[in-house]
Amino acid sequence: MRGYIKKGDKEKVQNRLKRIEGQVRGVQRMADEEAYCVDVLTQIASVVSALEKVGAILLKDHVEHCVRESMEKGAADADEKIEELTAAVERFLRV
């Protein structure tokens, strides 16, 4: 099954992920240079926050496209899509 990311969001997600990749390299460099622990932890928190923002964009697109489409069409898999969404939200929220 293919995923769906809105056109404008796809570019936004790609840009954010590239930025996150750079942040992670920065954290690696900080660890190599034995930077102050609190500074490293602050950067890690920044990476986690950035990843959560990407996740929120993807969840929103999933609801607006995949779940809505299944429900509007009365698709047999609409209940399955709702269960899938619930599981994804739980993973995202670490419940």
Contacts in CASP RR format, 6 or more apart in sequence:
PFRMAT RR
TARGET T0000
AUTHOR 0000-0000-0000
METHOD contacts of the structure
MODEL  1
MRGYIKKGDKEKVQNRLKRIEGQVRGVQRMADEEAYCVDVLTQIASVVSA
LEKVGAILLKDHVEHCVRESMEKGAADADEKIEELTAAVERFLRV
3 62 0 8 1.000
3 66 0 8 1.000
4 61 0 8 1.000
4 62 0 8 1.000
4 65 0 8 1.000
4 66 0 8 1.000
5 13 0 8 1.000
5 57 0 8 1.000
5 58 0 8 1.000
5 61 0 8 1.000
6 61 0 8 1.000
6 64 0 8 1.000
6 65 0 8 1.000
9 57 0 8 1.000
9 61 0 8 1.000
12 57 0 8 1.000
13 54 0 8 1.000
13 57 0 8 1.000
13 58 0 8 1.000
16 50 0 8 1.000
16 53 0 8 1.000
16 54 0 8 1.000
16 57 0 8 1.000
17 54 0 8 1.000
19 50 0 8 1.000
20 47 0 8 1.000
20 50 0 8 1.000
20 51 0 8 1.000
20 54 0 8 1.000
23 43 0 8 1.000
23 46 0 8 1.000
23 47 0 8 1.000
23 50 0 8 1.000
24 47 0 8 1.000
26 43 0 8 1.000
27 40 0 8 1.000
27 43 0 8 1.000
27 44 0 8 1.000
27 47 0 8 1.000
30 39 0 8 1.000
30 40 0 8 1.000
30 43 0 8 1.000
31 40 0 8 1.000
52 92 0 8 1.000
55 92 0 8 1.000
59 88 0 8 1.000
59 89 0 8 1.000
59 92 0 8 1.000
62 85 0 8 1.000
62 88 0 8 1.000
63 85 0 8 1.000
66 81 0 8 1.000
67 81 0 8 1.000
67 82 0 8 1.000
67 85 0 8 1.000
69 75 0 8 1.000
70 77 0 8 1.000
70 78 0 8 1.000
70 80 0 8 1.000
70 81 0 8 1.000
71 78 0 8 1.000
71 81 0 8 1.000
75 81 0 8 1.000
89 95 0 8 1.000
END
